[in-house]
Amino acid sequence: LTTILTLLLTSMAAFAFSKMRFRYRKALYLFFLAGLMVPGEAMIIPLYEIIGSMGLLDTYAGLILPGIAAPLGVIILKSFFDGVPNELIESAKLDGCNDFRLYWNVVLPLGESAVAAVGILTFIGSWNNFLWPFLAIISESLYTLPVGIPMFNSNYSETYILPMTVNAIASIPVIIAFLLFEKQ
């Protein structure tokens, strides 16, 4: 769900930055660039406070919402959408496309490879995320694999065979996602 929502929001934002003209567009884009300069670990305490004040700690929404903010995805997709010819955009507008149809039917299909790249990066980052789920989740029923495997190791086993087997099995979805999107 994090990957799907991230792709939807980052591609819309990238389309707006690339092909729409509005006030403070460059300043807002610089704000996204500045988001790359702040390490994720530096935002953990404010993020915990915000999610806690919203009452989303120990919920699926508390796990998903912080992962949606992806300035790298916006920058990658904007760079790709900048390469879409403006003549194509103008001809689609002359044919009666509104902005959403222009985004959905013209620009997004052309950016399929860039969207796939951002999707792979987002999925792997979300799948392997340990720190935020470790801090935001209390109940064992909501544990993600990176959080659950060390707990599983410390509670039920003193050998390394079982945890390594679980790690190998946990890597299968990432390998499948990579193989599905390898051509893009």
Order of alpha helices (4+ residues) and beta strands (2+ residues): alpha-alpha-alpha-alpha-alpha-alpha-alpha-alpha-alpha-alpha-alpha
